[in-house]
Amino acid sequence: MKDKQIINLFKALCDENRLQILRLLQDGEKCACKLLEELNITQPTLSHHMKLLCDSELVIGRKEGKWMHYSISSEGAEIAVNVLKELTKTSKKECSSGCEKDE
C-alpha cells in the first residue's frame, strides 16, 4: 500500500464522527438519511465524512434514487488490519551486550 493510501486510511479513523459512523455501519448497510438521524451533523458535513471514509476504502457507497447507502467494506477492513500489523511489526535482535534491540 502506498504512503498516501495509508495516510487516507488513518485520516479516516482519527475523527469522532467517522468512528461513530463506522460503529453505526457495523449493523449493516445504512442510508445517509438514517445516519443523519443518528448523528448531530448537517448533510454537507456527513458528505465530507463519507468521502473520507470511502477514499480510505473502509466504506463503500451505492446510490439508490436520491440517497446514498453506505456499508463497511470487508476487503477495506482487512487491508486496514494488515497495514496496521505491517507498520507495527518489530524485529528483535540481540545486541553484543546481550540486551534486545529493535532493528
N, CA, C and O atoms as a GROMACS GRO file, in nm:
protein
  412
    1MET      N    1   0.085  -0.118   0.000
    1MET     CA    2   0.000   0.000   0.000
    1MET      C    3   0.090   0.124   0.000
    1MET      O    4   0.189   0.129   0.073
    2LYS      N    5   0.055   0.221  -0.080
    2LYS     CA    6   0.134   0.344  -0.091
    2LYS      C    7   0.111   0.431   0.032
    2LYS      O    8   0.007   0.424   0.098
    3ASP      N    9   0.211   0.515   0.061
    3ASP     CA   10   0.203   0.602   0.179
    3ASP      C   11   0.077   0.689   0.176
    3ASP      O   12   0.014   0.707   0.280
    4LYS      N   13   0.041   0.743   0.060
    4LYS     CA   14  -0.078   0.829   0.050
    4LYS      C   15  -0.204   0.752   0.090
    4LYS      O   16  -0.292   0.806   0.157
    5GLN      N   17  -0.213   0.626   0.050
    5GLN     CA   18  -0.329   0.543   0.086
    5GLN      C   19  -0.331   0.516   0.237
    5GLN      O   20  -0.437   0.516   0.299
    6ILE      N   21  -0.214   0.494   0.294
    6ILE     CA   22  -0.205   0.471   0.439
    6ILE      C   23  -0.248   0.597   0.514
    6ILE      O   24  -0.319   0.589   0.614
    7ILE      N   25  -0.203   0.712   0.466
    7ILE     CA   26  -0.243   0.839   0.528
    7ILE      C   27  -0.394   0.857   0.520
    7ILE      O   28  -0.455   0.898   0.619
    8ASN      N   29  -0.455   0.827   0.406
    8ASN     CA   30  -0.601   0.838   0.392
    8ASN      C   31  -0.672   0.744   0.490
    8ASN      O   32  -0.775   0.780   0.548
    9LEU      N   33  -0.618   0.625   0.507
    9LEU     CA   34  -0.677   0.528   0.600
    9LEU      C   35  -0.677   0.582   0.742
    9LEU      O   36  -0.780   0.582   0.809
   10PHE      N   37  -0.561   0.628   0.789
   10PHE     CA   38  -0.553   0.676   0.926
   10PHE      C   39  -0.627   0.808   0.945
   10PHE      O   40  -0.681   0.835   1.053
   11LYS      N   41  -0.631   0.890   0.842
   11LYS     CA   42  -0.709   1.015   0.849
   11LYS      C   43  -0.857   0.982   0.869
   11LYS      O   44  -0.926   1.050   0.945
   12ALA      N   45  -0.904   0.879   0.801
   12ALA     CA   46  -1.044   0.839   0.815
   12ALA      C   47  -1.077   0.793   0.956
   12ALA      O   48  -1.190   0.807   1.002
   13LEU      N   49  -0.979   0.739   1.025
   13LEU     CA   50  -1.002   0.684   1.158
   13LEU      C   51  -0.980   0.783   1.272
   13LEU      O   52  -1.006   0.751   1.388
   14CYS      N   53  -0.932   0.902   1.242
   14CYS     CA   54  -0.893   0.994   1.350
   14CYS      C   55  -0.996   1.104   1.375
   14CYS      O   56  -0.959   1.218   1.403
   15ASP      N   57  -1.123   1.072   1.365
   15ASP     CA   58  -1.228   1.170   1.391
   15ASP      C   59  -1.344   1.100   1.462
   15ASP      O   60  -1.385   0.990   1.424
   16GLU      N   61  -1.396   1.165   1.566
   16GLU     CA   62  -1.506   1.104   1.645
   16GLU      C   63  -1.629   1.074   1.561
   16GLU      O   64  -1.689   0.968   1.576
   17ASN      N   65  -1.666   1.165   1.472
   17ASN     CA   66  -1.785   1.142   1.388
   17ASN      C   67  -1.765   1.023   1.296
   17ASN      O   68  -1.856   0.943   1.277
   18ARG      N   69  -1.646   1.011   1.237
   18ARG     CA   70  -1.622   0.899   1.146
   18ARG      C   71  -1.618   0.767   1.222
   18ARG      O   72  -1.664   0.665   1.171
   19LEU      N   73  -1.565   0.768   1.342
   19LEU     CA   74  -1.569   0.646   1.424
   19LEU      C   75  -1.713   0.609   1.458
   19LEU      O   76  -1.750   0.492   1.457
   20GLN      N   77  -1.794   0.709   1.489
   20GLN     CA   78  -1.935   0.683   1.518
   20GLN      C   79  -2.006   0.628   1.395
   20GLN      O   80  -2.090   0.538   1.406
   21ILE      N   81  -1.973   0.681   1.278
   21ILE     CA   82  -2.033   0.630   1.154
   21ILE      C   83  -1.995   0.484   1.134
   21ILE      O   84  -2.081   0.401   1.101
   22LEU      N   85  -1.869   0.451   1.156
   22LEU     CA   86  -1.827   0.310   1.142
   22LEU      C   87  -1.902   0.221   1.240
   22LEU      O   88  -1.942   0.110   1.204
   23ARG      N   89  -1.921   0.269   1.361
   23ARG     CA   90  -1.998   0.189   1.460
   23ARG      C   91  -2.142   0.168   1.413
   23ARG      O   92  -2.197   0.060   1.429
   24LEU      N   93  -2.202   0.273   1.356
   24LEU     CA   94  -2.339   0.261   1.307
   24LEU      C   95  -2.347   0.162   1.190
   24LEU      O   96  -2.447   0.092   1.175
   25LEU      N   97  -2.242   0.157   1.109
   25LEU     CA   98  -2.242   0.068   0.994
   25LEU      C   99  -2.211  -0.077   1.029
   25LEU      O  100  -2.224  -0.165   0.945
   26GLN      N  101  -2.170  -0.101   1.152
   26GLN     CA  102  -2.140  -0.239   1.195
   26GLN      C  103  -2.264  -0.327   1.188
   26GLN      O  104  -2.253  -0.448   1.174
   27ASP      N  105  -2.382  -0.267   1.199
   27ASP     CA  106  -2.507  -0.343   1.192
   27ASP      C  107  -2.550  -0.370   1.048
   27ASP      O  108  -2.651  -0.437   1.026
   28GLY      N  109  -2.476  -0.320   0.951
   28GLY     CA  110  -2.510  -0.339   0.811
   28GLY      C  111  -2.530  -0.206   0.740
   28GLY      O  112  -2.514  -0.099   0.798
   29GLU      N  113  -2.565  -0.218   0.614
   29GLU     CA  114  -2.581  -0.100   0.528
   29GLU      C  115  -2.684  -0.002   0.585
   29GLU      O  116  -2.788  -0.041   0.637
   30LYS      N  117  -2.651   0.126   0.572
   30LYS     CA  118  -2.742   0.231   0.619
   30LYS      C  119  -2.752   0.340   0.512
   30LYS      O  120  -2.654   0.374   0.446
   31CYS      N  121  -2.871   0.392   0.498
   31CYS     CA  122  -2.895   0.506   0.411
   31CYS      C  123  -2.839   0.631   0.478
   31CYS      O  124  -2.839   0.642   0.601
   32ALA      N  125  -2.791   0.725   0.398
   32ALA     CA  126  -2.739   0.850   0.452
   32ALA      C  127  -2.844   0.919   0.540
   32ALA      O  128  -2.808   0.982   0.640
   33CYS      N  129  -2.971   0.907   0.505
   33CYS     CA  130  -3.076   0.971   0.585
   33CYS      C  131  -3.082   0.911   0.725
   33CYS      O  132  -3.108   0.982   0.822
   34LYS      N  133  -3.057   0.780   0.738
   34LYS     CA  134  -3.055   0.715   0.869
   34LYS      C  135  -2.933   0.757   0.950
   34LYS      O  136  -2.941   0.776   1.071
   35LEU      N  137  -2.821   0.772   0.882
   35LEU     CA  138  -2.700   0.818   0.951
   35LEU      C  139  -2.722   0.960   1.004
   35LEU      O  140  -2.681   0.991   1.116
   36LEU      N  141  -2.786   1.044   0.924
   36LEU     CA  142  -2.813   1.182   0.968
   36LEU      C  143  -2.904   1.184   1.090
   36LEU      O  144  -2.887   1.270   1.177
   37GLU      N  145  -2.999   1.092   1.098
   37GLU     CA  146  -3.087   1.085   1.215
   37GLU      C  147  -3.010   1.052   1.342
   37GLU      O  148  -3.045   1.098   1.451
   38GLU      N  149  -2.905   0.972   1.328
   38GLU     CA  150  -2.827   0.926   1.443
   38GLU      C  151  -2.717   1.024   1.485
   38GLU      O  152  -2.676   1.026   1.601
   39LEU      N  153  -2.671   1.105   1.392
   39LEU     CA  154  -2.558   1.194   1.417
   39LEU      C  155  -2.608   1.338   1.433
   39LEU      O  156  -2.712   1.375   1.380
   40ASN      N  157  -2.533   1.416   1.506
   40ASN     CA  158  -2.568   1.556   1.525
   40ASN      C  159  -2.485   1.642   1.430
   40ASN      O  160  -2.409   1.730   1.472
   41ILE      N  161  -2.500   1.616   1.299
   41ILE     CA  162  -2.426   1.689   1.197
   41ILE      C  163  -2.518   1.723   1.080
   41ILE      O  164  -2.628   1.667   1.068
   42THR      N  165  -2.473   1.814   0.995
   42THR     CA  166  -2.553   1.853   0.878
   42THR      C  167  -2.524   1.757   0.762
   42THR      O  168  -2.429   1.679   0.767
   43GLN      N  169  -2.606   1.764   0.659
   43GLN     CA  170  -2.588   1.679   0.542
   43GLN      C  171  -2.454   1.706   0.473
   43GLN      O  172  -2.385   1.611   0.435
   44PRO      N  173  -2.413   1.834   0.454
   44PRO     CA  174  -2.281   1.856   0.392
   44PRO      C  175  -2.166   1.799   0.476
   44PRO      O  176  -2.068   1.750   0.420
   45THR      N  177  -2.178   1.807   0.608
   45THR     CA  178  -2.075   1.751   0.695
   45THR      C  179  -2.071   1.599   0.682
   45THR      O  180  -1.963   1.539   0.678
   46LEU      N  181  -2.188   1.536   0.674
   46LEU     CA  182  -2.193   1.391   0.654
   46LEU      C  183  -2.126   1.356   0.521
   46LEU      O  184  -2.048   1.261   0.514
   47SER      N  185  -2.155   1.431   0.417
   47SER     CA  186  -2.094   1.404   0.286
   47SER      C  187  -1.942   1.411   0.294
   47SER      O  188  -1.873   1.328   0.234
   48HIS      N  189  -1.892   1.509   0.366
   48HIS     CA  190  -1.747   1.522   0.383
   48HIS      C  191  -1.689   1.399   0.452
   48HIS      O  192  -1.589   1.343   0.407
   49HIS      N  193  -1.752   1.357   0.562
   49HIS     CA  194  -1.705   1.240   0.636
   49HIS      C  195  -1.714   1.114   0.550
   49HIS      O  196  -1.623   1.030   0.554
   50MET      N  197  -1.821   1.099   0.475
   50MET     CA  198  -1.838   0.980   0.393
   50MET      C  199  -1.736   0.977   0.279
   50MET      O  200  -1.689   0.870   0.241
   51LYS      N  201  -1.702   1.094   0.225
   51LYS     CA  202  -1.599   1.098   0.121
   51LYS      C  203  -1.466   1.048   0.176
   51LYS      O  204  -1.398   0.969   0.111
   52LEU      N  205  -1.430   1.092   0.296
   52LEU     CA  206  -1.304   1.047   0.356
   52LEU      C  207  -1.307   0.897   0.385
   52LEU      O  208  -1.208   0.828   0.362
   53LEU      N  209  -1.419   0.847   0.435
   53LEU     CA  210  -1.431   0.704   0.464
   53LEU      C  211  -1.427   0.621   0.335
   53LEU      O  212  -1.365   0.515   0.332
   54CYS      N  213  -1.491   0.670   0.230
   54CYS     CA  214  -1.489   0.598   0.102
   54CYS      C  215  -1.351   0.606   0.038
   54CYS      O  216  -1.304   0.507  -0.019
   55ASP      N  217  -1.285   0.722   0.046
   55ASP     CA  218  -1.150   0.736  -0.009
   55ASP      C  219  -1.051   0.643   0.060
   55ASP      O  220  -0.955   0.597  -0.001
   56SER      N  221  -1.077   0.615   0.188
   56SER     CA  222  -0.989   0.525   0.263
   56SER      C  223  -1.017   0.379   0.229
   56SER      O  224  -0.940   0.290   0.265
   57GLU      N  225  -1.126   0.355   0.159
   57GLU     CA  226  -1.173   0.222   0.119
   57GLU      C  227  -1.225   0.139   0.236
   57GLU      O  228  -1.244   0.018   0.222
   58LEU      N  229  -1.248   0.203   0.351
   58LEU     CA  230  -1.311   0.134   0.464
   58LEU      C  231  -1.462   0.121   0.443
   58LEU      O  232  -1.524   0.028   0.494
   59VAL      N  233  -1.519   0.214   0.367
   59VAL     CA  234  -1.663   0.219   0.344
   59VAL      C  235  -1.688   0.223   0.194
   59VAL      O  236  -1.613   0.285   0.118
   60ILE      N  237  -1.795   0.157   0.154
   60ILE     CA  238  -1.838   0.165   0.014
   60ILE      C  239  -1.979   0.225   0.012
   60ILE      O  240  -2.057   0.206   0.104
   61GLY      N  241  -2.008   0.296  -0.095
   61GLY     CA  242  -2.139   0.358  -0.111
   61GLY      C  243  -2.203   0.316  -0.241
   61GLY      O  244  -2.136   0.289  -0.341
   62ARG      N  245  -2.334   0.312  -0.237
   62ARG     CA  246  -2.410   0.286  -0.360
   62ARG      C  247  -2.529   0.379  -0.362
   62ARG      O  248  -2.593   0.403  -0.260
   63LYS      N  249  -2.560   0.431  -0.480
   63LYS     CA  250  -2.670   0.525  -0.495
   63LYS      C  251  -2.798   0.450  -0.526
   63LYS      O  252  -2.801   0.361  -0.611
   64GLU      N  253  -2.903   0.488  -0.455
   64GLU     CA  254  -3.036   0.432  -0.480
   64GLU      C  255  -3.133   0.548  -0.480
   64GLU      O  256  -3.160   0.606  -0.374
   65GLY      N  257  -3.184   0.583  -0.596
   65GLY     CA  258  -3.269   0.702  -0.605
   65GLY      C  259  -3.186   0.825  -0.574
   65GLY      O  260  -3.078   0.845  -0.630
   66LYS      N  261  -3.237   0.908  -0.484
   66LYS     CA  262  -3.162   1.029  -0.448
   66LYS      C  263  -3.071   1.008  -0.327
   66LYS      O  264  -2.997   1.099  -0.290
   67TRP      N  265  -3.076   0.890  -0.266
   67TRP     CA  266  -2.999   0.865  -0.144
   67TRP      C  267  -2.881   0.772  -0.168
   67TRP      O  268  -2.884   0.685  -0.255
   68MET      N  269  -2.779   0.794  -0.090
   68MET     CA  270  -2.664   0.705  -0.088
   68MET      C  271  -2.681   0.607   0.028
   68MET      O  272  -2.730   0.642   0.135
   69HIS      N  273  -2.640   0.485   0.004
   69HIS     CA  274  -2.641   0.381   0.106
   69HIS      C  275  -2.496   0.337   0.128
   69HIS      O  276  -2.422   0.313   0.033
   70TYR      N  277  -2.457   0.328   0.254
   70TYR     CA  278  -2.318   0.300   0.288
   70TYR      C  279  -2.306   0.173   0.370
   70TYR      O  280  -2.395   0.136   0.446
   71SER      N  281  -2.193   0.106   0.351
   71SER     CA  282  -2.162  -0.013   0.431
   71SER      C  283  -2.011  -0.024   0.445
   71SER      O  284  -1.935   0.033   0.368
   72ILE      N  285  -1.970  -0.100   0.546
   72ILE     CA  286  -1.828  -0.125   0.568
   72ILE      C  287  -1.780  -0.223   0.461
   72ILE      O  288  -1.847  -0.323   0.433
   73SER      N  289  -1.666  -0.194   0.404
   73SER     CA  290  -1.605  -0.283   0.305
   73SER      C  291  -1.522  -0.388   0.379
   73SER      O  292  -1.424  -0.354   0.446
   74SER      N  293  -1.561  -0.514   0.367
   74SER     CA  294  -1.485  -0.619   0.436
   74SER      C  295  -1.343  -0.626   0.379
   74SER      O  296  -1.247  -0.652   0.452
   75GLU      N  297  -1.328  -0.603   0.250
   75GLU     CA  298  -1.195  -0.602   0.188
   75GLU      C  299  -1.112  -0.485   0.242
   75GLU      O  300  -0.995  -0.502   0.276
   76GLY      N  301  -1.173  -0.367   0.250
   76GLY     CA  302  -1.104  -0.250   0.302
   76GLY      C  303  -1.065  -0.267   0.448
   76GLY      O  304  -0.957  -0.226   0.490
   77ALA      N  305  -1.153  -0.329   0.526
   77ALA     CA  306  -1.124  -0.353   0.668
   77ALA      C  307  -1.007  -0.449   0.682
   77ALA      O  308  -0.921  -0.430   0.768
   78GLU      N  309  -1.002  -0.552   0.599
   78GLU     CA  310  -0.893  -0.649   0.604
   78GLU      C  311  -0.760  -0.581   0.567
   78GLU      O  312  -0.657  -0.608   0.629
   79ILE      N  313  -0.763  -0.496   0.467
   79ILE     CA  314  -0.644  -0.422   0.427
   79ILE      C  315  -0.596  -0.334   0.543
   79ILE      O  316  -0.476  -0.328   0.570
   80ALA      N  317  -0.689  -0.266   0.610
   80ALA     CA  318  -0.654  -0.179   0.722
   80ALA      C  319  -0.586  -0.257   0.833
   80ALA      O  320  -0.486  -0.212   0.889
   81VAL      N  321  -0.639  -0.374   0.865
   81VAL     CA  322  -0.580  -0.458   0.969
   81VAL      C  323  -0.438  -0.499   0.928
   81VAL      O  324  -0.346  -0.495   1.010
   82ASN      N  325  -0.422  -0.539   0.804
   82ASN     CA  326  -0.290  -0.581   0.756
   82ASN      C  327  -0.190  -0.467   0.754
   82ASN      O  328  -0.072  -0.487   0.784
   83VAL      N  329  -0.234  -0.347   0.719
   83VAL     CA  330  -0.146  -0.230   0.719
   83VAL      C  331  -0.098  -0.202   0.861
   83VAL      O  332   0.021  -0.178   0.883
   84LEU      N  333  -0.189  -0.204   0.957
   84LEU     CA  334  -0.151  -0.179   1.096
   84LEU      C  335  -0.054  -0.286   1.147
   84LEU      O  336   0.044  -0.254   1.215
   85LYS      N  337  -0.080  -0.410   1.113
   85LYS     CA  338   0.012  -0.518   1.153
   85LYS      C  339   0.150  -0.495   1.093
   85LYS      O  340   0.252  -0.509   1.162
   86GLU      N  341   0.155  -0.459   0.966
   86GLU     CA  342   0.283  -0.439   0.898
   86GLU      C  343   0.359  -0.320   0.958
   86GLU      O  344   0.480  -0.327   0.978
   87LEU      N  345   0.287  -0.212   0.986
   87LEU     CA  346   0.352  -0.092   1.040
   87LEU      C  347   0.402  -0.110   1.183
   87LEU      O  348   0.495  -0.042   1.225
   88THR      N  349   0.342  -0.201   1.256
   88THR     CA  350   0.380  -0.220   1.397
   88THR      C  351   0.462  -0.346   1.420
   88THR      O  352   0.491  -0.381   1.534
   89LYS      N  353   0.499  -0.413   1.313
   89LYS     CA  354   0.580  -0.534   1.323
   89LYS      C  355   0.722  -0.495   1.366
   89LYS      O  356   0.780  -0.400   1.312
   90THR      N  357   0.775  -0.566   1.463
   90THR     CA  358   0.911  -0.540   1.508
   90THR      C  359   0.998  -0.663   1.485
   90THR      O  360   0.949  -0.776   1.473
   91SER      N  361   1.125  -0.637   1.479
   91SER     CA  362   1.222  -0.745   1.463
   91SER      C  363   1.325  -0.729   1.574
   91SER      O  364   1.403  -0.634   1.573
   92LYS      N  365   1.324  -0.820   1.669
   92LYS     CA  366   1.415  -0.813   1.784
   92LYS      C  367   1.544  -0.888   1.751
   92LYS      O  368   1.541  -1.001   1.702
   93LYS      N  369   1.656  -0.824   1.780
   93LYS     CA  370   1.787  -0.888   1.766
   93LYS      C  371   1.866  -0.859   1.892
   93LYS      O  372   1.850  -0.754   1.954
   94GLU      N  373   1.951  -0.953   1.929
   94GLU     CA  374   2.035  -0.932   2.047
   94GLU      C  375   2.152  -0.843   2.012
   94GLU      O  376   2.218  -0.863   1.910
   95CYS      N  377   2.179  -0.744   2.098
   95CYS     CA  378   2.298  -0.662   2.080
   95CYS      C  379   2.418  -0.734   2.143
   95CYS      O  380   2.401  -0.834   2.212
   96SER      N  381   2.535  -0.684   2.119
   96SER     CA  382   2.657  -0.752   2.164
   96SER      C  383   2.664  -0.768   2.317
   96SER      O  384   2.734  -0.856   2.366
   97SER      N  385   2.594  -0.683   2.392
   97SER     CA  386   2.598  -0.693   2.538
   97SER      C  387   2.488  -0.786   2.593
   97SER      O  388   2.471  -0.798   2.714
   98GLY      N  389   2.414  -0.852   2.502
   98GLY     CA  390   2.312  -0.947   2.546
   98GLY      C  391   2.172  -0.890   2.559
   98GLY      O  392   2.077  -0.965   2.584
   99CYS      N  393   2.157  -0.760   2.542
   99CYS     CA  394   2.023  -0.699   2.551
   99CYS      C  395   1.952  -0.716   2.417
   99CYS      O  396   2.014  -0.748   2.316
  100GLU      N  397   1.823  -0.695   2.418
  100GLU     CA  398   1.748  -0.699   2.293
  100GLU      C  399   1.737  -0.558   2.239
  100GLU      O  400   1.721  -0.463   2.316
  101LYS      N  401   1.744  -0.546   2.109
  101LYS     CA  402   1.722  -0.414   2.047
  101LYS      C  403   1.635  -0.433   1.925
  101LYS      O  404   1.636  -0.538   1.861
  102ASP      N  405   1.559  -0.329   1.894
  102ASP     CA  406   1.478  -0.330   1.771
  102ASP      C  407   1.568  -0.299   1.655
  102ASP      O  408   1.659  -0.216   1.665
  103GLU      N  409   1.544  -0.364   1.545
  103GLU     CA  410   1.621  -0.334   1.425
  103GLU      C  411   1.544  -0.243   1.335
  103GLU      O  412   1.593  -0.206   1.228
   0.00000   0.00000   0.00000
